[in-house]
Amino acid sequence: MSGWDTTTTDACPGGVFWEDTAGSPRNTVSNGPNAEAGLLIYQATGDNYYLTWAEQMYNWVRTCLLAPSGMYYDHLDSAGTVNTALWSYNQGTMIGAGVLLYDITGQSSYLQQATQTANASVQYYGSNNELYQQPDVFNTIFFRNLFALAQVDHNSAYQALAASYANTAWAQDRQVTGLFTDPDPNGGESLVNQTAPMAELYALLGGSPPFG
């Protein structure tokens, strides 16, 4: 919350900065996950302070980084230039925030928004090789939140895409040690860090609840 942009002259005022440095952009990933965290804290405490901030962060992303497809772009700078990368974790955290907002407020618009993003994402990632160019951790965040939505809308397409990804990773990326390499060509993470999100994904496919 302390990272919120209060400079009214910036393009699309508001949003949480990516980094606490001059010239930092404002990203979907610095707002969507914070919205999720705020909503989970609200559910635990009932303190409206966290709900208000979560809604503010969620609505800022929808106002400033929503793509025509219903997916979310990565970030924008103070001049309003938008980076249009479609990272999987950005779709996931905004889906999850929408599900939580629907659960808390009962407003169907939040569920409709989450479903629109999910459908667009499944179509986009299911029709190209894009998921395999992103880190496993990005994709597991995406799938975790799809599974949270599936508990509400019961769309089997989410689990089908997750199972396909997990089966491909098992066949292509699992080493003799049982650890996984990361399909992201620019990853550079240790094998343990690459394996941890895959362990979560298999647990989700086995029925583990998305939000613990």
C-alpha positions in Angstrom: 0.0 0.0 0.0 2.9 2.3 0.7 4.0 1.7 -3.0 0.8 3.3 -4.4 1.5 6.0 -7.0 0.1 9.3 -5.7 1.5 11.4 -8.5 -1.5 12.8 -10.3 0.4 13.8 -13.4 1.4 10.3 -14.3 -0.6 8.6 -17.1 -3.4 6.5 -15.6 -2.8 7.8 -12.0 -2.5 5.3 -9.2 -1.3 1.7 -9.1 1.6 0.1 -7.1 5.1 0.6 -8.4 7.1 -2.4 -9.5 10.1 -1.2 -7.6 10.9 1.5 -5.0 13.1 3.4 -7.5 12.8 6.4 -9.7 11.1 5.7 -13.0 9.7 2.4 -11.9 6.7 1.2 -13.9 3.4 0.1 -12.4 2.7 -3.5 -13.2 -0.2 -6.0 -13.1 2.1 -8.2 -10.8 2.6 -5.4 -8.3 -1.2 -4.9 -8.0 -3.1 -8.1 -8.7 -1.2 -10.3 -6.1 -1.5 -7.5 -3.6 -5.3 -7.4 -4.2 -5.4 -11.1 -3.6 -3.4 -10.7 -0.4 -5.7 -7.9 0.8 -8.8 -9.9 0.1 -7.5 -12.9 2.0 -6.6 -10.7 5.0 -10.0 -9.2 4.8 -11.6 -12.7 4.9 -9.5 -13.4 8.0 -10.0 -10.2 9.9 -13.2 -8.5 8.5 -11.3 -5.2 8.4 -12.7 -3.1 5.5 -9.4 -1.3 5.2 -8.0 -4.3 3.3 -11.1 -4.8 1.2 -11.0 -1.1 0.1 -7.3 -1.3 -0.9 -7.8 -4.6 -2.7 -10.7 -3.2 -4.8 -8.7 -0.1 -5.6 -5.7 -2.2 -6.9 -7.9 -4.5 -8.8 -9.9 -1.7 -10.5 -6.7 0.1 -11.4 -5.4 -2.9 -13.3 -8.7 -3.2 -15.1 -8.7 0.4 -16.0 -5.1 0.7 -17.1 -3.8 -2.7 -18.3 -6.8 -4.6 -19.5 -6.3 -5.9 -23.1 -9.3 -6.0 -25.6 -9.3 -9.8 -25.2 -10.0 -9.7 -21.5 -6.4 -10.7 -20.6 -4.0 -8.3 -18.9 -0.9 -6.6 -20.2 2.3 -6.4 -18.1 2.9 -2.8 -17.1 2.9 0.9 -18.1 5.3 3.7 -17.5 4.6 7.3 -16.3 4.1 8.5 -19.9 1.4 5.8 -20.5 3.5 3.5 -22.7 2.1 0.0 -22.2 4.2 -3.2 -22.3 1.8 -5.7 -23.9 3.5 -8.9 -22.8 0.9 -11.5 -21.7 2.5 -13.3 -18.8 0.5 -16.2 -17.4 0.8 -15.2 -13.7 -0.7 -11.8 -14.5 -3.8 -13.5 -15.8 -3.9 -15.8 -12.8 -3.7 -13.2 -10.1 -6.4 -11.1 -11.6 -8.6 -14.2 -12.0 -8.0 -15.1 -8.4 -8.7 -11.5 -7.2 -12.0 -11.5 -9.2 -13.0 -14.8 -7.6 -12.3 -13.6 -4.1 -14.2 -10.3 -4.8 -17.2 -12.3 -6.0 -17.0 -14.5 -2.9 -16.8 -11.5 -0.6 -19.3 -9.1 -2.3 -21.6 -11.4 -4.2 -21.3 -9.1 -7.2 -21.7 -11.2 -10.3 -19.6 -8.7 -12.4 -16.4 -9.9 -10.6 -17.2 -13.5 -11.5 -17.9 -12.5 -15.1 -14.6 -10.6 -15.3 -12.7 -13.6 -14.0 -14.4 -16.0 -16.4 -13.7 -13.7 -19.3 -10.0 -13.6 -18.5 -9.9 -17.3 -17.9 -11.6 -18.2 -21.2 -9.4 -15.8 -23.2 -6.3 -17.2 -21.5 -7.2 -20.8 -22.0 -7.8 -20.1 -25.7 -4.6 -18.1 -26.0 -2.3 -20.5 -24.2 -4.0 -23.6 -25.5 -3.5 -22.6 -29.1 0.2 -21.9 -29.1 3.4 -22.8 -27.3 3.5 -19.7 -25.1 3.1 -21.5 -21.7 6.3 -23.4 -22.4 8.3 -20.2 -22.9 7.4 -19.0 -19.4 8.7 -20.1 -16.0 7.0 -22.9 -14.3 6.3 -20.7 -11.3 4.4 -18.2 -13.5 2.3 -21.0 -14.9 1.6 -22.6 -11.6 0.3 -19.2 -10.2 -1.9 -19.1 -13.3 -3.3 -22.6 -12.8 -3.7 -22.1 -9.0 -6.1 -19.3 -9.7 -7.9 -21.1 -12.5 -8.6 -23.9 -10.1 -10.0 -21.4 -7.6 -12.4 -20.2 -10.4 -13.2 -23.8 -11.3 -14.6 -24.3 -7.7 -17.2 -21.7 -8.7 -17.9 -22.1 -12.4 -16.9 -25.9 -12.7 -15.3 -25.4 -16.2 -13.3 -28.5 -16.9 -11.2 -26.7 -19.5 -9.0 -25.3 -16.8 -8.0 -28.7 -15.4 -7.5 -30.1 -18.9 -5.0 -27.4 -19.8 -3.2 -27.8 -16.5 -3.0 -31.6 -16.9 -1.7 -31.2 -20.4 1.0 -28.8 -19.2 1.9 -31.1 -16.3 2.1 -34.2 -18.4 4.4 -32.5 -20.9 6.6 -31.3 -18.1 6.7 -34.8 -16.7 7.8 -36.3 -20.0 10.2 -33.6 -21.1 11.5 -31.7 -18.2 11.9 -34.2 -15.3 15.4 -35.2 -14.6 16.6 -38.6 -13.4 16.9 -37.0 -9.9 13.2 -36.2 -10.0 13.8 -32.5 -10.2 12.5 -30.4 -13.1 14.2 -28.1 -15.5 12.4 -24.9 -16.4 11.0 -24.4 -19.9 11.7 -20.7 -19.7 14.9 -20.2 -21.9 15.9 -17.2 -19.8 15.0 -18.7 -16.4 18.4 -19.4 -14.7 16.7 -20.7 -11.5 18.0 -23.6 -9.5 16.4 -27.0 -10.2 14.9 -26.9 -6.7 13.2 -23.6 -7.5 12.0 -24.9 -10.8 10.7 -28.1 -9.2 8.7 -26.5 -6.3 6.0 -25.0 -8.5 5.6 -28.3 -10.4 5.0 -30.0 -7.0 2.3 -27.5 -6.3 0.7 -28.1 -9.7 0.6 -31.9 -9.3 -1.0 -31.3 -5.8 -3.6 -29.0 -7.4 -4.4 -31.7 -10.0 -4.6 -34.2 -7.1 -7.3 -32.1 -5.4 -5.3 -29.8 -3.1 -7.3 -26.6 -2.4 -6.0 -23.5 -4.4 -5.9 -21.1 -1.5 -4.6 -23.5 1.2 
